[in-house]
């Protein structure tokens, strides 16, 4: 079974690409261990150190006007770098033992089930409750607590319900 980020670890990074954040899907987090929204000019230097060509990155980012509404994938060697808008591919395990692909983004996270991303943000309690109800219904069982392990152990935590 292929796990998150495993495909990426088996081959070098390909050409730099950007994708609208709202278009990220489960397979994106299976294929790449990290996705990042461009945030600071200093991040360009980090991308070059990760093996991307500066001119290629600049051209791609210029095409989207350096918008933070776009994200780009990073290799597993990016673990530990402190990008401001980092999406960490993660596996979430439900109380019933079901494993779901998702991501952690700051205090928030998303969990994919049947092609839909269920979003959770502790700062938006009503939104959290709605998402929890929908995920519980889709699972047919309790959704929380969710055990979470990010790629390369970059995230390891348990998310409890927000009641």
C-alpha positions as CSV (number, residue, x, y, z in Angstrom):
1,X,0.0,0.0,0.0
2,X,1.3,3.4,-0.9
3,X,1.3,5.9,2.0
4,X,1.3,9.7,1.9
5,X,4.4,11.2,0.5
6,X,5.8,7.7,-0.4
7,X,5.6,8.4,-4.1
8,X,7.4,11.6,-3.6
9,X,10.3,10.0,-1.7
10,X,10.8,7.5,-4.5
11,X,11.5,10.1,-7.1
12,X,13.1,13.6,-7.3
13,X,10.9,16.7,-7.4
14,X,9.6,17.4,-10.8
15,X,9.1,20.8,-12.5
16,X,7.9,23.5,-10.2
17,X,4.1,23.8,-10.4
18,X,1.3,25.8,-8.7
19,X,-2.3,24.8,-8.1
20,X,-5.2,26.8,-6.7
21,X,-5.5,25.9,-3.0
22,X,-9.2,25.3,-3.4
23,X,-8.5,22.7,-6.1
24,X,-6.3,20.5,-3.8
25,X,-7.7,17.0,-3.5
26,X,-6.9,13.8,-1.6
27,X,-4.6,12.5,-4.3
28,X,-2.4,15.6,-4.0
29,X,-1.7,14.8,-0.4
30,X,-1.0,11.2,-1.2
31,X,1.5,12.2,-3.9
32,X,3.3,15.0,-2.1
33,X,4.2,15.3,1.6
34,X,3.8,19.1,1.7
35,X,2.0,21.9,-0.1
36,X,2.8,25.5,0.6
37,X,1.1,28.8,-0.2
38,X,3.6,31.4,-1.2
39,X,3.8,34.0,1.6
40,X,7.2,35.7,1.9
41,X,9.9,36.6,-0.6
42,X,12.5,34.8,1.6
43,X,10.7,31.5,0.8
44,X,12.2,31.8,-2.7
45,X,15.6,31.1,-1.3
46,X,14.3,28.0,0.5
47,X,12.8,26.8,-2.8
48,X,16.2,27.1,-4.5
49,X,17.9,25.2,-1.7
50,X,15.3,22.4,-2.2
51,X,16.4,22.1,-5.8
52,X,14.0,24.2,-7.7
53,X,15.3,26.6,-10.4
54,X,14.9,30.2,-9.3
55,X,13.8,31.5,-12.7
56,X,11.2,28.7,-13.0
57,X,9.8,29.5,-9.6
58,X,9.6,33.2,-10.3
59,X,8.0,32.7,-13.6
60,X,5.3,30.4,-12.2
61,X,4.6,32.7,-9.3
62,X,4.4,35.8,-11.5
63,X,1.8,34.0,-13.7
64,X,-0.4,33.9,-10.6
65,X,0.6,37.3,-9.4
66,X,2.4,35.8,-6.3
67,X,-1.1,35.1,-5.0
68,X,-1.5,33.2,-1.7
69,X,-4.6,31.5,-3.2
70,X,-2.2,29.1,-4.9
71,X,0.0,26.3,-3.5
72,X,2.9,24.3,-4.7
73,X,4.2,20.9,-3.7
74,X,7.4,20.3,-1.8
75,X,9.6,17.2,-1.4
76,X,10.0,15.3,1.8
77,X,13.4,17.1,2.4
78,X,11.4,20.2,3.3
79,X,10.5,18.7,6.7
80,X,11.5,21.2,9.4
81,X,11.4,24.3,7.2
82,X,9.1,26.9,8.6
83,X,7.0,28.1,5.7
84,X,4.2,30.4,6.8
85,X,1.4,28.6,4.9
86,X,2.3,24.9,5.1
87,X,-0.1,22.1,4.5
88,X,1.3,18.8,5.9
89,X,0.0,15.6,4.4
90,X,-1.3,13.5,7.3
91,X,-3.0,10.2,8.1
92,X,-5.9,10.5,10.5
93,X,-7.2,7.4,12.4
94,X,-10.8,7.4,13.7
95,X,-11.8,5.7,17.0
96,X,-13.0,2.7,14.9
97,X,-9.5,2.4,13.3
98,X,-10.4,3.8,9.9
99,X,-7.5,5.6,8.2
100,X,-8.2,8.8,6.3
101,X,-5.9,11.0,4.3
102,X,-5.9,14.7,5.1
103,X,-3.6,17.6,6.0
104,X,-2.8,19.9,8.9
105,X,-2.5,23.6,8.3
106,X,-1.7,25.6,11.4
107,X,-4.4,24.9,14.0
108,X,-6.8,23.7,11.3
109,X,-7.0,20.4,9.4
110,X,-8.9,18.7,6.7
111,X,-9.9,15.1,6.4
112,X,-10.9,13.4,3.1
113,X,-13.7,10.9,3.0
114,X,-15.4,9.7,-0.2
115,X,-14.0,12.6,-2.3
116,X,-15.1,15.3,0.1
117,X,-12.8,17.3,2.4
118,X,-14.2,17.9,5.9
119,X,-12.6,21.0,7.3
120,X,-12.0,21.7,11.0
121,X,-10.8,25.0,12.6
122,X,-10.8,25.4,16.4
123,X,-11.3,29.1,15.9
124,X,-14.6,28.5,14.1
125,X,-16.6,26.5,16.6
126,X,-19.9,26.4,14.8
127,X,-18.2,25.5,11.5
128,X,-16.3,22.7,13.4
129,X,-19.6,21.3,14.8
130,X,-21.2,21.2,11.4
131,X,-18.1,19.5,9.9
132,X,-18.0,17.0,12.8
133,X,-21.7,16.1,12.3
134,X,-21.2,15.6,8.6
135,X,-18.1,13.5,9.1
136,X,-19.7,11.4,11.8
137,X,-22.7,10.8,9.4
138,X,-20.5,9.8,6.5
139,X,-18.5,7.4,8.7
140,X,-21.6,6.0,10.4
141,X,-19.7,6.2,13.7
142,X,-18.0,8.6,16.0
143,X,-15.3,10.7,14.3
144,X,-13.4,11.9,17.4
145,X,-10.9,11.7,18.8
146,X,-8.8,11.6,15.6
147,X,-5.2,10.4,15.9
148,X,-3.0,12.3,13.4
149,X,0.4,11.5,12.1
150,X,2.1,13.8,9.5
151,X,4.7,12.8,7.0
152,X,8.2,12.1,8.5
153,X,6.7,12.5,12.0
154,X,6.4,16.3,11.4
155,X,3.0,16.3,13.1
156,X,1.8,13.8,15.7
157,X,-1.2,14.8,17.8
158,X,-4.7,13.9,18.7
159,X,-7.7,16.1,17.8
160,X,-10.6,15.9,20.2
161,X,-14.1,17.2,19.5
162,X,-14.6,20.8,20.3
163,X,-17.6,20.5,22.6
